[in-house]
């Protein structure tokens, strides 16, 4: 397994921001460089997991969804999809060999596919070994689509992934937004530090990725504002939504 510890890696940097231990010095250096100009990045990592928990909890216990395709899952941390919805079938997808190694140890029997989201056909073919696509499935892209700079290609990736989903299926998606000068500078610093550049988009661009999916209330919003558990959730430069077909 080629981990290349000297090269900052997105999954390991995110793990560092979330307080995890599965990262190297180069990842921590890149993460610190971003945090110096955008200190809220660690908060974003934490509250994004909160959005995942609330969305999966709603789908599993209110919408009756028992199949999840979590694309770009990253390193397992806490309250992963299968832990929030323990009775569901869950397929995780990531292209990082370090994620694969940890997934085998920690994902408790859930299926893991090593694949790139640029290849929806491969993902869907392998996922069909576990998931029944004749029934509703929830597809998740949680803070990962900014690694592809071409918005039209991102739309194509999402469209091809969800094209065959039956009515009652859901799309859960969030991403970082260019809604403050600080977060834009943080993204620039990440690229300067050797990390993979991450493209921040407008909320409107993120909303366009849902296509014909009907957004559940409250619609496209800051991820801290999506059905929050707390009364006064904090602001963060990240927007997301849950849509149903």
Number of C-alpha atoms within 10 A of each C-alpha: 8 7 11 10 13 11 16 23 23 23 22 25 25 23 23 22 22 20 14 15 11 18 22 18 13 20 27 19 18 23 27 21 20 25 19 14 18 19 15 19 22 20 14 22 17 15 20 24 19 18 24 21 18 17 20 26 17 17 22 20 12 9 14 13 22 20 25 27 24 22 26 23 24 25 24 19 16 11 13 19 27 21 15 19 22 12 11 18 20 26 27 25 23 23 17 22 14 18 21 22 12 15 22 13 10 14 20 10 13 16 19 22 17 17 19 15 22 16 12 19 13 15 22 17 11 17 21 13 11 14 22 12 16 11 14 21 25 24 23 25 19 21 20 21 26 17 14 16 14 12 17 10 12 19 18 15 20 22 16 15 19 22 9 12 18 14 13 16 23 27 24 22 27 26 25 29 23 18 16 11 10 18 24 20 15 22 22 18 22 23 15 14 19 16 21 15 18 20 20 22 20 15 21 11 13 24 18 11 19 24 14 11 17 15 19 13 12 12 15 22 17 23 28 23 22 22 15 13 11 9 7 9 15 13 14 21 22 25 26 27 26 26 23 18 17
